[in-house]
Amino acid sequence: MILRQILRLSSLFHSAVSIHVRRNIGLSAIVFNKTKELDPVQKLFLDKIREYNTKSKQAGGPVDAGPDFQKDMNESLARLQRAYGEGDLTKFPEFKFEEPKFDETPK
């Protein structure tokens, strides 16, 4: 009887430990993967993204956009202005939500 309880407890302990170990191995694999060097294709991709980011910050907008891009952008903005009315279409709209009035009505 005592042997069965010990075996039952040991199996519960074994399953709890195995779940814990599996989780730790999964997390440590992610950590080790981030610390090791990237493969050349991933590194090239990240370098190009970082390069574009610095160029776009210096240019203040899209990089290597010619006059055709600006012309198309202005035409699209004019078309949207005609369709949806006034306002600056390059900014996100501001919404104003008013609090509802909960007035008690007389009985």
C-alpha positions as CSV (number, residue, x, y, z in Angstrom):
1,M,0.0,0.0,0.0
2,I,2.7,2.4,0.9
3,L,4.7,1.3,-2.1
4,R,1.8,2.2,-4.4
5,Q,1.5,5.7,-2.9
6,I,5.2,6.2,-3.3
7,L,5.1,5.1,-6.9
8,R,2.0,7.2,-7.6
9,L,3.8,10.3,-6.0
10,S,6.9,9.5,-7.9
11,S,5.0,9.4,-11.2
12,L,3.3,12.7,-10.4
13,F,6.7,14.2,-9.5
14,H,8.2,12.8,-12.7
15,S,5.4,14.3,-14.9
16,A,5.7,17.7,-13.2
17,V,9.5,17.7,-13.5
18,S,9.3,16.6,-17.2
19,I,6.9,19.5,-18.0
20,H,9.1,22.0,-16.2
21,V,12.2,20.7,-18.0
22,R,10.5,20.8,-21.4
23,R,9.5,24.4,-20.9
24,N,13.0,25.4,-19.8
25,I,14.5,23.7,-22.8
26,G,12.1,25.5,-25.1
27,L,12.9,28.9,-23.6
28,S,16.6,28.3,-23.5
29,A,16.6,27.3,-27.2
30,I,15.1,30.7,-28.0
31,V,17.6,32.5,-25.9
32,F,20.6,30.6,-27.4
33,N,19.2,31.2,-30.9
34,K,19.2,35.0,-30.3
35,T,22.7,35.1,-29.0
36,K,24.3,33.2,-31.8
37,E,25.1,34.8,-35.2
38,L,22.4,35.1,-37.8
39,D,22.8,33.3,-41.1
40,P,24.0,35.5,-44.0
41,V,20.6,36.0,-45.6
42,Q,19.0,37.1,-42.4
43,K,21.9,39.4,-41.6
44,L,21.7,41.0,-45.1
45,F,17.9,41.5,-44.8
46,L,18.3,43.2,-41.4
47,D,21.2,45.3,-42.7
48,K,19.0,46.5,-45.6
49,I,16.1,47.4,-43.3
50,R,18.4,49.4,-41.0
51,E,20.0,51.1,-44.0
52,Y,16.5,52.1,-45.4
53,N,15.5,53.3,-41.9
54,T,18.5,55.7,-41.7
55,K,18.0,56.9,-45.2
56,S,14.3,57.6,-44.7
57,K,15.0,59.5,-41.5
58,Q,17.5,61.7,-43.4
59,A,15.2,62.2,-46.4
60,G,12.1,62.8,-44.2
61,G,10.0,60.5,-46.3
62,P,10.2,57.7,-48.8
63,V,13.7,56.9,-50.1
64,D,14.6,57.2,-53.8
65,A,11.1,58.5,-54.6
66,G,11.2,60.5,-57.9
67,P,8.9,63.2,-59.2
68,D,6.5,60.5,-60.5
69,F,5.8,59.2,-56.9
70,Q,5.2,62.7,-55.6
71,K,2.9,63.5,-58.6
72,D,0.9,60.3,-58.0
73,M,0.7,61.0,-54.3
74,N,-0.7,64.5,-54.9
75,E,-3.2,63.2,-57.4
76,S,-4.4,60.6,-54.9
77,L,-4.7,63.1,-52.1
78,A,-6.7,65.4,-54.4
79,R,-9.0,62.6,-55.4
80,L,-9.6,61.7,-51.7
81,Q,-10.2,65.3,-50.8
82,R,-12.9,65.5,-53.4
83,A,-14.5,62.3,-52.3
84,Y,-14.4,62.7,-48.5
85,G,-14.3,66.4,-47.9
86,E,-11.9,68.8,-46.2
87,G,-9.2,68.1,-43.7
88,D,-5.6,66.9,-43.8
89,L,-5.7,63.4,-45.2
90,T,-2.0,62.7,-44.3
91,K,-2.9,62.7,-40.5
92,F,-4.9,60.2,-38.5
93,P,-8.3,61.6,-37.6
94,E,-9.0,62.6,-34.1
95,F,-12.2,61.2,-32.5
96,K,-14.1,63.0,-29.8
97,F,-16.4,60.9,-27.7
98,E,-18.7,62.7,-25.4
99,E,-19.8,61.2,-22.2
100,P,-23.5,60.2,-22.3
101,K,-25.9,62.2,-20.1
102,F,-27.6,60.0,-17.6
103,D,-30.4,62.2,-16.4
104,E,-33.1,60.8,-14.2
105,T,-36.6,61.1,-15.6
106,P,-39.4,62.0,-13.3
107,K,-41.8,59.2,-12.6
